[in-house]
Amino acid sequence: MYKETLSKDLTKLRYIEAAAEGSRHFLAKTGFAFLFLVVVFLIASASNGNDAYAPFVIAAGVCGAYMAMNIGANDVANNMGPAVGSKALTLSAALAIAATFEAAGALIAGGDVVKTISKNIISVESFDNELTFIWAMLSALLAASLWIHIATYVRAPVSTTHSIVGGVMGAGIGAAGFTIVNWGTMSKIAASWVISPVLGGIIAAIFLAFINAFIVYQDDKIAGAKRWVPALVAIMAGVFAAYLMLKGLKRVWKPEPWMITAAAIAVGAITYLVLKPYIDRQATGMENRNKSIRTLFTVPLICSTALLSFAHGSNDVANAVGPLAAIVSAAASGEIATKVAIPFWVMCIGAVGISIGLALFGPRLIRMVGDQITKMNPMRAYCVALSAAITVLIASALGLPVSSTHIAVGAVFGVGFFREWQTARKTHINHGRIRKGLKPSEMMDPEERAKRRRLVRRQHVVTIASAWVVTVPAMALLAAGLFWGLRTLF
């Protein structure tokens, strides 16, 4: 006989087993992360002998490793999320590619010298001695690490650059007062909170509109794909060539603007000439449906995510090791420098830490960015990746300090909101409900409006936007509090 209570008991047991399995995975990840911090502790200890500043260097090494893991867990999701959400890459493959290219970017193109003060946000001349400077850098590093950890826990992709900038600003204020801050630079960073996501979303929506108009909604999709896919991929190749030269290799090679432009045009032209016959062969015989067209964007999308990871590793490793390198330099020389050489062991901490954080804790944010904001496919993910690179190039040309995190997530939102607008417009046309003077949302019945809203999850808009707005002030307060607390205790 069927017993309902037995079924309920078995269901509860399954829940308990699932929770236990999740706890084991969490403990294993936490244990591995702790082991990495222990290794860094030993390396930092062996690298500094019995120097009077050795405890500071060791503490900074551990904090730098913790920061690097948090960068990997939070920031890399912006590059890999859309590719995973579109099913162009499995989660395991994305983690492997990202870890490899992040580490390669950090070690190959991370550079031998970094600015110790991100974005020239404070004046180092205002510190009264090197010990105060070391305390400030240590407080900034710890504050940024804690904030990014919290943001990752609540599934909010935040700017690691803004986090460390806010931390440096707050620690500087705690050490020397408000006059230490370059408020002109801070105003530009505040403006980027709006500029980055809006510009990224607009560019992504424009490319998606083009793809839909000239390929997806054509009667003969295959003919449209043969005509436009090679051109779109060539644009991506040229843009990413420029992006890699401007951002990914900037610490080892600084080409002139005309060289970047010429290289981008050349790479785009060569890509088109090579790819056009290949796409023609691939498209021949394909079924005339969207699923067939999406496969043509898969390989370019995978290549773009790898290049984004390389550029990210070369740039954002400085967020983890910049303050650490500054502390090591100040401890060794007894002087405060605006630029310092990075010891190899410090760079390795950043590179390995980003990869470990990505592998252990990255999937949480990757799934959120790639699947839970709006539904992705290879064409939409392509638009997000291309928008991220183009927006950074435009911002660099204009001298605007923008966040790659804000751009990428803004592009995801831009794709989602464009889908909502297009779906609503298509619904009114199909149902013959267009009435002069009414907005699309006013023409729909409540059920259709609800369907439209679900294309972008509004709770993520609120959570992410709130995290962006409070990042710098929250970091400033936390870093200042840590500075005062640590100086008081020690």
C-alpha positions in Angstrom: 0.0 0.0 0.0 1.1 3.6 -0.8 2.1 5.5 2.4 2.2 9.3 1.9 4.2 9.8 5.1 6.9 7.4 3.7 7.1 9.4 0.6 7.5 12.6 2.6 10.2 11.0 4.7 12.2 9.9 1.7 11.9 13.4 0.2 13.3 14.8 3.4 16.2 12.3 3.3 17.0 13.4 -0.2 17.1 17.0 0.8 19.4 16.2 3.7 21.7 14.2 1.5 21.9 17.1 -1.0 22.6 19.5 1.7 25.3 17.3 3.1 26.9 16.9 -0.3 26.8 20.7 -0.8 28.5 21.2 2.6 31.2 18.7 1.7 32.0 20.6 -1.5 32.0 23.9 0.3 34.4 22.6 3.0 36.7 21.1 0.4 36.8 24.4 -1.5 37.4 26.4 1.6 40.1 24.0 2.7 41.9 24.3 -0.6 41.7 28.1 -0.5 43.1 28.1 3.1 45.9 25.8 2.0 46.8 28.3 -0.7 46.9 31.1 1.9 49.2 28.9 4.0 51.6 28.4 1.1 51.6 32.1 0.4 52.4 32.7 4.1 55.4 30.4 3.9 56.6 32.0 0.6 56.3 35.5 2.0 58.1 34.4 5.2 61.0 32.9 3.3 61.3 35.9 1.1 61.8 38.5 3.9 64.1 37.0 6.5 64.0 38.7 9.9 63.5 42.2 8.6 61.6 44.6 11.0 58.9 45.0 8.4 58.6 41.3 7.7 55.3 40.9 9.5 53.8 43.5 7.3 55.0 41.9 4.1 53.7 38.5 5.3 50.3 39.9 6.2 50.2 41.8 2.9 51.1 38.6 1.0 48.2 36.7 2.6 45.8 39.6 1.9 47.0 39.9 -1.7 46.4 36.2 -2.2 43.0 36.6 -0.7 42.3 39.5 -2.9 43.4 37.6 -6.0 41.1 34.7 -5.2 38.2 37.1 -4.8 39.0 38.8 -8.1 38.9 35.4 -9.8 35.6 34.5 -8.1 33.9 37.7 -9.0 35.4 39.6 -11.9 36.0 36.7 -14.4 32.3 35.9 -14.5 31.9 38.9 -16.7 34.0 37.3 -19.4 32.8 33.7 -19.1 29.2 34.1 -18.0 27.6 34.9 -21.4 29.5 32.1 -23.2 28.5 29.6 -20.6 24.9 30.8 -20.5 24.7 30.5 -24.3 25.9 26.9 -24.1 28.9 27.8 -26.4 31.1 26.5 -23.5 30.4 24.1 -20.7 31.2 25.4 -17.2 34.2 23.1 -16.9 35.7 24.2 -20.3 35.1 27.9 -19.4 36.9 27.5 -16.1 39.8 25.8 -17.8 40.1 28.4 -20.5 39.7 31.3 -18.1 42.2 30.0 -15.6 44.8 29.4 -18.3 44.4 32.8 -20.0 44.0 34.8 -16.8 47.3 33.3 -15.5 49.0 33.8 -18.9 47.9 37.4 -19.1 49.1 38.1 -15.6 52.5 36.4 -16.0 53.2 37.3 -19.6 51.8 40.8 -19.9 51.2 41.9 -16.3 54.3 44.0 -16.5 57.4 44.5 -14.3 56.2 47.8 -12.9 52.8 48.9 -11.6 51.4 52.1 -10.1 51.0 51.6 -6.4 48.2 54.0 -6.2 45.3 53.0 -8.5 44.2 55.8 -10.9 46.4 58.3 -9.0 43.6 58.6 -6.5 45.8 60.0 -3.6 49.0 61.8 -3.3 51.8 59.7 -1.7 53.6 62.8 -0.6 51.0 63.4 2.0 52.1 60.3 4.1 54.3 61.3 7.0 56.4 58.1 6.8 56.7 54.7 5.2 55.1 52.9 8.1 51.9 54.9 7.8 51.9 54.2 4.1 52.3 50.4 4.7 49.3 50.5 7.1 47.2 52.3 4.6 48.0 49.9 1.8 47.3 46.9 4.0 44.0 48.3 5.1 43.0 49.1 1.5 43.9 45.6 0.4 42.0 43.9 3.2 38.9 46.1 2.8 38.7 45.5 -0.9 39.1 41.8 -0.4 36.3 41.6 2.2 33.9 43.7 0.0 34.4 41.6 -3.1 33.9 38.5 -1.0 30.6 39.8 0.3 29.6 40.8 -3.2 30.3 37.4 -4.6 28.3 35.8 -1.8 25.2 37.9 -2.7 25.9 37.3 -6.4 26.6 40.9 -7.3 29.4 41.4 -9.9 31.3 44.5 -8.8 34.3 46.4 -10.1 37.5 45.2 -8.5 39.2 48.3 -9.7 36.7 50.5 -8.0 36.9 48.4 -4.9 40.7 48.9 -4.5 40.4 52.6 -5.5 37.8 53.1 -2.8 39.9 51.2 -0.3 43.0 53.3 -1.1 41.0 56.5 -0.9 39.5 55.6 2.5 42.8 54.5 3.9 44.5 57.6 2.6 41.8 59.8 4.3 42.3 57.9 7.5 46.0 58.5 7.4 46.3 62.1 6.1 42.8 63.6 5.8 40.6 64.6 2.9 43.2 66.8 1.2 45.1 63.7 0.2 42.4 62.7 -2.3 42.4 63.8 -6.0 38.7 64.7 -6.2 38.8 65.4 -9.9 39.8 61.8 -10.6 37.1 60.6 -8.1 34.4 62.6 -10.0 35.4 60.8 -13.3 35.2 57.5 -11.6 31.7 58.3 -10.2 30.6 59.3 -13.7 31.8 56.0 -15.0 29.1 54.3 -12.9 26.6 55.6 -15.4 28.7 55.8 -18.5 30.0 52.2 -18.5 26.8 50.1 -18.3 24.7 52.5 -20.4 27.3 52.6 -23.2 27.9 48.9 -23.1 24.2 48.2 -23.1 23.5 50.5 -26.1 26.3 49.0 -28.2 25.3 45.4 -27.4 21.6 46.2 -28.3 22.7 47.8 -31.6 24.6 44.7 -32.7 21.8 42.4 -31.6 19.3 44.6 -33.6 21.5 44.3 -36.7 21.8 40.6 -36.4 18.1 40.2 -35.9 17.2 42.5 -38.8 19.6 41.1 -41.4 19.9 37.5 -40.4 17.4 36.1 -37.8 14.2 37.7 -39.2 15.1 37.2 -42.8 13.0 34.7 -44.8 16.3 33.2 -46.1 18.4 33.1 -42.9 21.2 31.1 -44.5 21.7 33.7 -47.2 21.8 36.4 -44.6 24.4 34.4 -42.5 26.6 33.9 -45.6 26.5 37.7 -46.2 26.9 39.1 -42.8 28.5 36.5 -40.4 32.0 36.9 -42.0 31.8 40.6 -41.7 30.6 40.5 -38.1 33.4 38.1 -37.1 35.9 40.2 -39.0 34.7 43.3 -36.9 35.2 41.2 -33.8 38.7 40.1 -34.8 39.8 43.7 -35.6 38.3 45.1 -32.4 39.9 42.4 -30.3 43.3 43.0 -32.0 43.1 46.7 -31.0 41.8 45.7 -27.5 44.6 43.3 -26.9 47.2 45.9 -28.0 45.7 48.7 -26.0 44.8 46.8 -22.8 46.3 43.3 -22.8 49.8 44.2 -23.7 50.0 47.8 -22.5 52.5 46.9 -19.7 55.0 45.3 -22.0 54.4 47.3 -25.2 52.8 50.7 -25.9 52.1 51.1 -29.6 51.1 54.4 -31.2 47.4 55.0 -32.0 48.0 54.7 -35.7 49.7 51.3 -35.2 46.7 50.0 -33.3 44.3 51.3 -35.9 46.3 49.8 -38.8 46.7 46.5 -37.1 42.9 46.3 -36.3 42.0 47.0 -40.0 44.6 44.5 -41.2 43.4 41.8 -38.9 39.8 42.4 -39.7 40.4 42.3 -43.5 42.5 39.1 -43.3 39.9 37.5 -41.1 37.1 38.3 -43.6 39.1 37.0 -46.5 39.9 33.7 -44.7 36.5 33.3 -43.1 34.2 34.1 -46.0 34.7 30.9 -48.0 34.7 28.8 -44.8 31.3 30.3 -43.7 29.9 29.7 -47.2 30.8 26.0 -46.9 29.5 25.7 -43.4 26.2 27.4 -44.1 25.6 25.4 -47.3 23.1 22.7 -46.5 22.1 24.1 -43.1 18.4 24.1 -42.1 16.8 27.5 -42.4 16.3 28.1 -38.7 17.9 30.1 -35.9 19.5 27.2 -34.2 21.7 26.6 -37.3 22.8 30.2 -37.5 23.9 30.2 -33.8 26.5 27.5 -34.4 28.4 29.9 -36.7 29.0 32.3 -33.8 30.3 29.7 -31.3 34.0 29.5 -32.2 34.4 33.3 -32.5 32.7 33.6 -29.1 35.1 31.1 -27.5 38.1 33.0 -28.9 36.7 36.3 -27.7 36.3 35.0 -24.1 39.9 33.7 -24.1 41.2 37.1 -25.2 39.1 38.9 -22.7 40.5 36.7 -20.0 44.0 37.3 -21.1 43.5 41.1 -21.1 41.7 40.9 -17.8 44.6 38.9 -16.2 47.2 41.4 -17.5 45.2 44.4 -16.2 43.5 43.3 -13.0 46.3 41.4 -11.5 47.6 44.9 -10.4 44.5 45.2 -8.2 45.7 42.3 -6.2 49.5 42.8 -6.3 49.8 46.5 -6.7 49.4 47.4 -3.0 51.3 44.3 -2.1 54.2 45.3 -4.3 54.1 48.8 -2.8 54.4 47.4 0.7 57.3 45.1 -0.3 59.1 48.1 -1.9 58.5 50.4 1.1 59.6 47.7 3.5 62.8 47.0 1.5 63.8 50.5 0.7 62.3 52.6 3.5 60.9 55.0 0.8 57.5 55.6 -0.7 57.4 55.2 -4.5 54.6 55.8 -7.0 55.9 53.0 -9.2 57.7 49.9 -8.1 59.1 46.7 -9.6 57.1 43.6 -8.9 59.0 40.6 -7.5 58.3 37.4 -9.4 56.8 35.7 -6.3 54.4 38.6 -5.9 53.2 38.3 -9.5 52.8 34.5 -9.1 50.6 35.1 -6.1 48.3 37.3 -8.2 48.2 34.9 -11.2 47.7 31.7 -9.3 45.3 33.3 -6.9 43.0 34.6 -9.6 42.9 31.1 -11.2 42.2 29.3 -7.9 39.5 31.8 -7.0 37.9 31.3 -10.4 38.0 27.5 -10.2 36.7 27.2 -6.7 34.2 30.0 -6.4 33.7 31.4 -9.9 30.8 29.2 -11.0 28.4 31.1 -8.7 28.8 34.4 -10.5 29.3 32.8 -13.9 25.9 31.1 -13.7 24.2 34.3 -12.5 25.7 36.6 -15.2 25.3 34.0 -18.0 21.9 32.6 -17.2 19.9 34.3 -14.5 19.8 37.9 -15.7 18.4 37.1 -19.2 18.5 34.1 -21.5 21.6 33.9 -23.6 22.5 32.3 -26.9 25.7 32.5 -29.0 24.5 35.5 -30.9 23.6 37.5 -27.8 26.8 36.5 -26.1 28.7 37.6 -29.1 27.1 41.0 -28.8 28.0 41.2 -25.1 31.7 40.3 -25.8 32.0 42.7 -28.7 30.3 45.5 -26.8 32.7 45.1 -23.9 35.8 45.5 -26.2 34.4 48.4 -28.2 33.2 50.3 -25.1 36.7 50.0 -23.6 38.3 51.3 -26.8 35.9 54.2 -27.0 36.4 55.1 -23.4 40.2 54.9 -23.7 40.1 57.2 -26.7 38.1 59.7 -24.8 40.1 59.4 -21.6 37.2 58.1 -19.5 37.9 55.7 -16.6 35.4 52.9 -17.1 34.9 49.5 -15.5 35.0 46.3 -17.6 32.7 44.8 -15.0 30.1 47.5 -15.4 30.4 47.4 -19.2 30.0 43.6 -19.5 27.0 43.4 -17.1 25.5 46.5 -18.7 25.8 44.8 -22.1 23.9 41.8 -20.7 21.1 44.1 -19.4 21.1 45.9 -22.7 20.6 42.7 -24.6 17.8 41.7 -22.3 15.9 45.0 -22.4 16.2 45.1 -26.2 14.7 41.6 -26.3 11.8 42.9 -24.1 11.2 45.8 -26.4 11.4 43.7 -29.6 9.2 41.0 -28.2 6.6 43.6 -27.1 6.7 45.2 -30.6 6.4 41.9 -32.3 3.5 40.9 -30.1 1.5 44.0 -31.0 2.2 43.6 -34.7 1.1 40.0 -34.7 -2.0 40.6 -32.8 -3.0 43.8 -34.7 -3.2 45.9 -31.6 -1.3 48.9 -32.7 -3.2 52.0 -31.7 -2.0 55.5 -32.5 -0.6 57.4 -29.6 -0.2 54.4 -27.3 3.1 53.0 -25.9 3.8 49.3 -26.5 3.4 48.5 -22.8 -0.1 50.2 -22.9 -1.2 48.0 -25.8 -0.6 44.7 -23.9 -3.0 42.9 -21.6 -1.6 42.1 -18.1 -0.6 38.5 -19.0 1.5 39.8 -21.9 3.1 42.5 -19.8 4.1 39.8 -17.2 5.7 37.7 -20.0 7.6 40.7 -21.2 9.0 41.6 -17.8 10.4 38.1 -17.2 12.9 38.5 -20.0 15.1 40.4 -17.5 15.0 39.7 -13.9 14.4 43.0 -12.1 15.8 41.8 -8.7 19.2 41.5 -10.3 19.0 45.0 -11.6 18.4 46.4 -8.1 21.0 44.2 -6.4 23.8 44.9 -8.9 23.1 48.6 -9.3 23.0 49.0 -5.5 26.3 47.2 -5.2 27.9 49.4 -7.9 26.7 52.7 -6.3 27.9 51.8 -2.8 31.2 50.2 -3.7 33.5 53.2 -3.5 32.0 54.9 -0.4 31.6 51.5 1.4 35.2 50.7 0.6 36.4 54.1 1.8 34.6 53.8 5.1 35.7 50.2 5.7 39.3 50.9 4.8 39.4 54.0 7.0 37.9 52.0 9.9 40.4 49.2 9.4 43.3 51.7 9.2 42.3 53.3 12.5 41.6 50.0 14.1 44.8 48.3 13.1 46.9 51.3 14.1 45.2 51.4 17.5 45.6 47.7 18.1 49.2 47.4 16.9 
